[in-house]
Amino acid sequence: MFPLVSLPLPGEVLLITDELLASADFLLHHFLARHLKESKDSASMIVFLSEDIGRWKAIAGKSNVNLSGHMDNQRLSLIDAMSLISPALESSTMVPLRDLYDGIRDALQNHANHREQSMLVILDDLATLEWIGIAVEEVAQFSRALCALCRQRNAALVLRHHIVSPGEPDEVFKRLLQLCDYHLDVFPLSSGRSGSVSGQVALHCGHASAEATNRLISRNAAVQYRLTDTGSTFFDRGTGNGVL
Amino acid sequence: MIEQPYSISRSYIRTVESSQQSTTLAHFHYEVSPATSAMSAFKRRTTSKQPPPPIGTRPSPGSPATTITSTGIPSLDDILGGGLPLSCSLLVLAPDAHSAYGELVLKYFASQGLACGQRICVVDARPDAFLSECMWMPGSSGAASAQSNSPTPAPPTAAEDEEDEKASEHDTKIKIAWRYEQMKQFQTTVQSPDQSADDYCRRFDLTSRVPESTINSALSEGRYLDVRPDESSFSEDESSCRRVLRRVAEILAKAESDSPSASALATHAIVTRICIPALGSYEWGDLSPQDVCYFLHSLRALLRRHPRACAAMSVSPHLCQETYGGPGWVQKLGWLTDASITLAAFTANPSLSAMFSSHHGLVHIHSLPAPHTLLPPSDKFSTLRGLTSSGENNLAFKCMRKRLIFETLHLDVEGGVSERRTTPSSSAFAMEAGTGHDHDHLHQPSTIPLPGGASVAAVQVQLEQVHMAPSVPESQPDLPPAKPESAFKKAKVKKKVAFTSERPDLYDF
């Protein structure tokens, strides 16, 4: 399969970007399910902004992961980002993302107190923060603080950002690229939607990593994937493995 | 001994044939399945304990956890994967300022809600005007007909557009080559349900209006609520978006507390449809792109908390353009809603409407609802999009006299201009008449310089005419017997006689 096995390592930041025709939801779900299945000591935190918890549960259920059970075992914590952001958005004096950062920090601390375990933090959407009116500078500062926090706690961090203008990187994306160790680039086929190929994935090296330990994949040789009910299958382009 | 292998092979062939049929009709099988599963001996006992789905809804063919409801347009339902899932939002973008196809889709959405007894909440400055303009079922009791001279309740076939009827008549009359005769007819859209089918999707007719009594009864039963974005509130600095969100949240919370959930009475659960026909129109005040994004994002989060509500929105035309929201604006809108489509009408572009004369606009799909799955159910179950076999089909819409249809867009058989018809349609005549005029104009300049005789060009024309003249009497007697085989050619001949009476036509082939 696609060499996603060692991504993301503890203390590393993985940036995932996607486009509207090729959503990277499946990668987030894949990382979560794999991490929770990996060992009994692994724990996760989902900070959800766009995808509601019902969808997380439904999709995790398809890959035999019972999120409710994990929440009861304190192996999984959920943070509804919007509930922490909206009060600050309505008042003009508060720093909008401060509460969210504090919430994540407290939850991480909570996990660390509980037991020694490998931690995965998933933030499902950064782009929307900017779209709903939070300044680029705020979003950049928040993500920098979050990356620093996760590196300090030796937790793996997955950030997802939407690309709406391919070819013209937006300001948030430029900042995120400086912060991440790896950049997973999910993009659609240039010929439009297809029933047998859902999209393509490329892996780039981020600015924060000194040298890449994983094999990088350029956009020209991107690995294609196809979504199924339970997950995804990857295949090299032109091989027809996923089609036949 | 010889018979047996033969019969085996025959039955084998038959099963192959039937399996092929079943794959092509997979979509319809799924629609039937709720009824047939009730008869199955292997029904799980647990499922019988579950309350039946709320009125006007059905489980999604793709994932049983998802409940879908109809938009009122069967072909749009097909694109969405059977219907709009509850707790999801649908955004219809109609960037063309000269038409109102987005609002039309919203009217279908509201009509469907009224017709099957769901609660509708109209967010508009003039909700009553919006609702009174909604379409209704033909021939239903008290349906106010917009056309005074055709009040007769039409049988299902008469509900077809006249144009369509003609076309289908021609199609059946055509003598088809024997090897293609067994193939099913080429279809560009999905079938509408029968009038008697069920509440799920009614068959609406654009020529009839919703009766006053229906609106009044919905109002008295509390199934029609309105939210006005321009109403004044205590805190004036509150933006219209936040005010609307607050009001909608109150309405949904009230609906939730009214309907007794998780009990046997849950059969009375009523779905709430939120209709926003013109988000961002002037009544909403000055909306920044951030306000719109915040509104869409919060509305979706709100719907997720209320599993028996869904929303359809249409955005005011100027909001659909990138000049309003910056680069990637349409993509942002797609990310912030569950389903978003653009109806790009041709009205502003005469060349497009000439090229696709049988359609009124193109349909672009940006996002599709997948509330419980990775893959939108539409990818598997949409006949129109046709992703199961190959790449996605091009889609277009047309608004006929009686209904709005989404269908696949094909080039002509010759890769040509307009329609797949064997007999000329009225548009072909119009085009022919147009070209006739062109000929006329072409001749005019050539005749005018003749009397002057000063320019070289005029002399050349004269010479050509001299050359052409002898050939005409030869060809003229041949033409009449060959021509009258169709009305199309007849008209052509007539026109020529009328326009060029004395001289022969240079361009006569």
HADDOCK unambig.tbl for C-alpha pairs under 7 A between the chains (distance, minus, plus):
assign (segid A and resid 20 and name CA) (segid B and resid 331 and name CA) 6.37 0.50 0.50
assign (segid A and resid 20 and name CA) (segid B and resid 335 and name CA) 6.64 0.50 0.50
assign (segid A and resid 26 and name CA) (segid B and resid 374 and name CA) 6.42 0.50 0.50
assign (segid A and resid 55 and name CA) (segid B and resid 371 and name CA) 6.00 0.50 0.50
assign (segid A and resid 55 and name CA) (segid B and resid 372 and name CA) 4.92 0.50 0.50
assign (segid A and resid 58 and name CA) (segid B and resid 372 and name CA) 5.50 0.50 0.50
assign (segid A and resid 59 and name CA) (segid B and resid 372 and name CA) 6.42 0.50 0.50
assign (segid A and resid 59 and name CA) (segid B and resid 373 and name CA) 5.87 0.50 0.50
assign (segid A and resid 59 and name CA) (segid B and resid 374 and name CA) 6.85 0.50 0.50
assign (segid A and resid 131 and name CA) (segid B and resid 290 and name CA) 5.76 0.50 0.50
assign (segid A and resid 131 and name CA) (segid B and resid 293 and name CA) 6.14 0.50 0.50
assign (segid A and resid 132 and name CA) (segid B and resid 290 and name CA) 4.72 0.50 0.50
assign (segid A and resid 132 and name CA) (segid B and resid 291 and name CA) 6.70 0.50 0.50
assign (segid A and resid 132 and name CA) (segid B and resid 293 and name CA) 5.22 0.50 0.50
assign (segid A and resid 132 and name CA) (segid B and resid 294 and name CA) 4.66 0.50 0.50
assign (segid A and resid 133 and name CA) (segid B and resid 290 and name CA) 4.99 0.50 0.50
assign (segid A and resid 164 and name CA) (segid B and resid 328 and name CA) 4.72 0.50 0.50
assign (segid A and resid 164 and name CA) (segid B and resid 331 and name CA) 5.65 0.50 0.50
assign (segid A and resid 164 and name CA) (segid B and resid 332 and name CA) 6.57 0.50 0.50
assign (segid A and resid 165 and name CA) (segid B and resid 327 and name CA) 6.28 0.50 0.50
assign (segid A and resid 165 and name CA) (segid B and resid 328 and name CA) 5.10 0.50 0.50
assign (segid A and resid 193 and name CA) (segid B and resid 391 and name CA) 6.07 0.50 0.50
assign (segid A and resid 193 and name CA) (segid B and resid 392 and name CA) 5.77 0.50 0.50
assign (segid A and resid 194 and name CA) (segid B and resid 387 and name CA) 6.04 0.50 0.50
assign (segid A and resid 194 and name CA) (segid B and resid 390 and name CA) 6.22 0.50 0.50
assign (segid A and resid 194 and name CA) (segid B and resid 391 and name CA) 4.22 0.50 0.50
assign (segid A and resid 194 and name CA) (segid B and resid 392 and name CA) 5.91 0.50 0.50
assign (segid A and resid 195 and name CA) (segid B and resid 387 and name CA) 4.48 0.50 0.50
assign (segid A and resid 195 and name CA) (segid B and resid 388 and name CA) 5.31 0.50 0.50
assign (segid A and resid 195 and name CA) (segid B and resid 389 and name CA) 6.78 0.50 0.50
assign (segid A and resid 195 and name CA) (segid B and resid 390 and name CA) 5.76 0.50 0.50
assign (segid A and resid 195 and name CA) (segid B and resid 391 and name CA) 5.97 0.50 0.50
assign (segid A and resid 227 and name CA) (segid B and resid 375 and name CA) 6.58 0.50 0.50
assign (segid A and resid 229 and name CA) (segid B and resid 374 and name CA) 6.81 0.50 0.50
assign (segid A and resid 229 and name CA) (segid B and resid 375 and name CA) 6.78 0.50 0.50
